[in-house]
Amino acid sequence: MSEFAVNLRDRVRQAREDVRIARRDSDDDRASAVGADLANLERLAAEHGVDLPEQASDDTRA
């Protein structure tokens, strides 16, 4: 796997965790902002053919 793909997958994993934490803490603004970043990362992955790990059963996007 390329360094680009490894870094992208790591950023997606971190963004998903950040959204989960923001929601747990009822920080809707942060969840929304990180959710938007996550959507951009997922779009970038799709454009470059990078497979991402499955999300947890609850949708992490805000």
N, C-alpha and C positions, 0 to 999 in steps of 0.2 A: 504494500500500500504506500502511496506517495506521502511525502511530508505534508503536502497540502491537505490530503484527505484525512490524515491523522489529526492535524490541527483543527480542521473543520468539525470532525466528529467530537473532538474534545470540547470545542466551543459550544456545540449543540448540547452536549451532555451538561455542561455547566449552566447554560441558559435555562434548560429544563429544570434543573435543581433550583436556580434562582427564582424562577416563576413559582415553583412549589413553595419555597420559603416565603416569598412575598405574600402569596395567598394565605398561608398558615398564619402570618402575622397581620392579616387584613390590610395590607399595604396595596390597595388597588392601583394607585398610580404607578408604583414600581412594577407590579405584575403586568400592567398594560405596556409599559415601556419595554420591559424585558421580553414580553410576548411578541412585540413588534420586531425586536431584534431577532428573536427565535424564528419568526416567519421568514425574515430575510435570509438567515443562515440556511434554513430548509430549502428556500428557493435556489440559493447559490449551489447547494449540494445537488439538487435536481438538475440544474443547468450543466453541471460538470460530471454527472454520472456517479456521484459519491453516494453509496448506500449508507443510510443511517440506521442505527439500532431502533427497534420498536420502542414506542413510548409506553409508559405505564397506562393502565386502563383509563385513568382520568386524563382528559385533554389538558395539556400544560399551557396552551396558548390562552392569553387573556382575551 
